[in-house]
């Protein structure tokens, strides 16, 4: 049974990988009547952008399916993942027989012993502790997030876990410099997920813990905007996530004098999509006196 925290993992993956290739969450697998958490196809022209993603960027060196679990997947769940993976593989071959075969990356917060034993998985050469490869024929890897080294290169992928792993990763993210790329990537998904939990109220102890753990991130986010100047902070946050802000939008933000509007735009620049930011600013572009 998947829980709501697994949605956060998809959003972090999408936020990190969108700049380097095609990302589809809840991707339909042709002919399988199933959906993969994340399907990714790298863009060779944007390969350099993966370097700032650390281990998440290494996963994305080839086309792949990513299935993330905030706990540990059962043997039945992994069999379902393999079925989807093989279906996606067949689809890739049908489109281009010369393309490199895709990988399946299963991200597990805990150690799924039955899965590792059942697939005869061993530590993957050249990768950090916690990464286990199955038979070459399957192109399947299990990443045990709780066993990864706690270092910056693994931070984004550990933010796709649950329980202690997620709690520690959020604390590490909070301590990074404001200009760190990991903050620009992960802050939006974290704050959006937090807002979705707070609205109806957290349903589980783990979700309640997540809300408490992210409180300081929310306060940092607000303080960062205050220190930078709300307008400039909004522009910098937008450009950290989406690239250069269009001149018309930049002019509208710089001209805005209504503080509540600027706060709303600032929050949206950190948590919304590019289109949501554009629509909000276009809907109220005229500067107002505070």
PECORLIN-V691839 format. One record per backbone hydrogen bond with DSSP energy under -0.5 kcal/mol. CO is the residue of the C=O (numbers start at 0). NH is the residue of the N-H. If there is no record, write none. Layout:
# PECORLIN-V691839
<<CO:NH> <CO:NH>>
This chain:
# PECORLIN-V691839
<<2:5> <3:6> <3:7> <4:8> <5:9> <6:10> <7:11> <8:12> <9:13> <10:14> <11:15> <12:16> <13:17> <16:19> <16:20> <17:20> <19:42> <21:40> <23:26> <23:38> <26:35> <27:29> <28:31> <28:32> <28:33> <33:28> <35:26> <36:25> <37:65> <38:23> <39:63> <40:21> <41:43> <42:45> <43:46> <45:48> <46:49> <47:50> <48:51> <49:52> <50:53> <52:55> <53:56> <53:57> <54:58> <55:59> <57:60> <58:61> <62:102> <63:39> <64:104> <65:37> <66:106> <68:108> <70:108> <70:109> <73:77> <74:78> <75:79> <76:80> <77:81> <78:82> <79:83> <80:84> <81:85> <82:86> <83:87> <84:88> <85:89> <86:90> <87:91> <88:92> <89:93> <90:94> <91:95> <95:98> <102:64> <102:104> <103:105> <103:140> <104:66> <104:106> <105:107> <105:142> <106:68> <107:144> <107:145> <108:145> <109:111> <110:112> <111:114> <111:115> <112:116> <113:117> <114:118> <115:120> <116:119> <121:132> <123:126> <127:130> <129:131> <129:143> <130:123> <131:141> <132:121> <134:137> <134:138> <134:139> <135:138> <138:103> <139:133> <140:105> <141:131> <141:143> <142:107> <142:144> <143:146> <143:147> <144:147> <148:150> <150:153> <151:154> <152:54> <153:157> <154:158> <156:159> <157:160> <161:164> <161:165> <162:166> <163:167> <164:168> <165:169> <166:170> <167:171> <168:172> <169:173> <170:174> <171:175> <172:175> <176:179> <179:182> <179:183> <180:184> <181:185> <182:186> <184:188> <185:189> <186:190> <187:191> <188:192> <189:193> <190:194> <191:195> <192:196> <193:197> <194:198> <195:199> <196:200> <203:207> <204:208> <205:209> <206:210> <207:211> <208:212> <209:213> <211:214> <213:217> <214:218> <215:219> <216:220> <217:221> <218:222> <219:223> <220:224> <221:225> <222:226> <223:227> <224:228> <228:232> <229:233> <230:234> <231:235> <232:236> <233:237> <234:238> <235:239> <236:240> <237:241> <238:242> <245:248> <245:249> <246:250> <247:251> <248:252> <249:253> <250:254> <251:255> <252:255> <256:258> <257:261> <258:262> <259:263> <260:264> <261:265> <262:266> <263:267> <264:268> <265:269> <266:270> <267:271> <272:276> <273:277> <274:278> <275:279> <276:280> <277:281> <278:282> <279:283> <280:283> <281:284>>
